[in-house]
Amino acid sequence: MKRYVAIWLRHLLVDRVLLTRPELEGKPFVLAAKERNRVVVKASSRDALKLGIEAGMVLADARAVQPDLEVLDYDQALPEKLLGALAEWAIRYSPLVAVDLPDGLILDATGCAHLWGSEAAYLKDIATRLKSSGYDVRTAMADTIGTAWAVSRYSRAYPIIPPGEQLSALLQLPPHSLRLEVPVTEKMQKLGLYQIKSFIYMPPSVLRRRFGQTTLDQIGKALGTTHESFEPVHPCEPYQERLSSLEPIQTAAGIEIAIQKLLEKLCERLVKDGKGARQAVLRCYRIDGQIQHVQIGTSGPSCSASHMFKLFELKVASIEPALGIELFVMEAPVVEPLANAQEALWDLSSGNKITQIAELIDRLSARAGTGVIHRYLPAQHHWPERAIIEAVSLTDQPEIEWRTDQHRPVQLLSEPERIIVSAPVPDYPPMLFRYKGDIHRVKKADGPNRIEQEWWISDGMHRDYYAVEDEQGGRYWIFRLGHYNEELTAEWFIHGFFA
Amino acid sequence: METALKKSELVARLRSDILALQGFRAPALGVKHDDFGLGPVMKAFPQGVFPRVGMHEFVSQTAEQTAATSGFMAALAGKMMKQDGLCVWVGTRRTVYPFGLSQFGVTPDRVIFVDLKKDKDLLWAIEEALKCDALSAVVGEIKELNLTESRRLQLTVEESKVTGLLHRVSPRLSNPVAAVCRWRISPLPGVTDDVLPGIGFPRWQVAIEKVRNGEPGSWPLEFRDGSFELFGESVSSHQYISKVG
């Protein structure tokens, strides 16, 4: 059995304006936006409502009613933004919170209310907290989203509908409370169906013919016979642990204890399922409604609390507790099965070597950023830049042997640099070359060693490589790009240094 | 006469005690020590044993020296890694070509390169790597290093027993650091048979400028088929110091 809470923030935008500009309290004001070449009221304050200025009115008419009406700009994206933030805040009440545009929230409160003692206390807590932060709020709780929504908006009765009693709760309410389309409700008004009880007992075929299939669906959703989809702002993570604190936590030591406790619980569950986390997210809910995010990633599935704690430890400094943190939520959004076979790889003499190194790598990349760790495997290319490829994981094994018969420098410049040479044609190594202002006289040389561009990968000229040694014993890897042309000019580059 | 003999005995015993306190264990009988193939260079070290538990400082000034030093360090790391060891190579602007390491007895896929973006992370990363005792060696490329920082690294090494090879690439000042050894490797012209073309095997002037409790010196070495071979004249410590000045 499901339980849902509908929260209706009646004057969401107006309350928001009053929070940011308290001097407007007690004055009639409206939020207006341009619509089809006229300015239309989108939301009006309580005082403006008393004067009969309602949403949907043209601003000129509203001004006629109240000449000194304060007019503010209406931001179309604001309701969604506000509700999104409130939904994040409401995660303290239930992990599943959905935004209900334009002015509400829906909570899947199944199995949550008992933590507050009772459903009444649960609802009261939500309402008082929202009211104390300045929002006019009405709440209701029922088995279905439809009924909770209807009761929160249209009923003055007790807002907690006992399980299974949706129908009796709805009977007295107007048809609007079923979230019907405007033409349908207008039609019902014309026909004199002012309350749900006047049409709900009609045969479905009649209702369908008169008011369409959507009306039947909406009735079904309210009564619980039709499923209603629910899109929470945060999809529920299977590996999630929550820790709420009695007193708001402000110190780094306190945060570390919380992280440790959460990780222990999380890892216990992971171990039981034979899973390891590749990513873990810590969310800290502060008492001022802000949420602090910290995220870590691991290079391999890990279920070691101490290891993940070390990674979080590096990031604790970035958490700003401000007035205090009242709830910690730890999630492992990405998990992978733990591979027991890991120890056999790399035929290491001791089994936990690879875990130790994986943990070292995690620590390094947690602090220095991703993309700093590289491991290379041989590739089947002669072109020096392509002769190595980056290994994806620690346990990748080379498919081919490393070649030692090719003479390759120990230092390779990331980009070959131009040098000026004097070399006899056609294929002799240079006699001398100038690099960074120094002239190097070549005493010994080896080459040419021609390496072709692989035409199926990229266009370009081949390189004729020479390994040369100057009189001081410095050894260089230089190449000529392409053939000599008719003017006997060619471009020469230095590409590396031999040991 | 007798007292003099006793004195020298005493001094010898005290010396070995000091060495032991400083972390240099006398080679126990029957225990085979890693052979680094360094041949005559081994005499420079206290009791002829390569100090594994320590930080080795390598200084290079020019690009040629840097390349020679990288090759020499790779050769040393290769000896330490043997068949199944792993090595971490930390730096910021890496020019080492992994493929080129295979000539020095290092399987390049057993080297994990840490290419940091910021210089200020270097010391931290080297220290973290040195703490990980699953590694055989840690190579760090760092420009400047002061005594306190190096002391900290040396203490980490003594704790974890992972050999640290620090390469100081063209440092502004050659300030003293707390390393067991300071090396300077410079390239030497290779020697080839007249009949064969090419540039021959790598040859270096390997200088130990400082070594704790040992004898500094300088040796011309050739790296051939995975081991170092002496050629020409080696320079003993006295000559070496007078040469350097």
Interface residues (C-beta under 8 A of the other chain):
Chain A: W346 D347 L348 S349 S350 N352 K353 I354 Q356 I357 E359 L360 I361 R363 L364 R367 A368 G369 V372 I373 H374 R375 Y376 L377 P378 P384 A387 I388 A391 L394 D396 Q397 P398 W402 R403 T404 Q406 H407 R408 P409 V410 Q411 L412 L413 S414 K443 K444 A445 D446 A467 V468 E469 E471 Q472 G473 G474 R475 G496 F497 F498 A499
Chain B: T62 A63 E64 T66 A67 A68 S70 G71 F72 A74 D84 L86 V88 T95 V96 Y97 P98 F99 G100 L101 S102 Q103 F104 T107 P108 D109 V111 I112 F113 V114 D115 L116 K117 K118 D121 W124 A125 E128 A129 K131 C132 D133 A134 L135 S186 P187 L188 P189 G190 T192 P197 G198 I199 G200 P202 R203 W204 F223
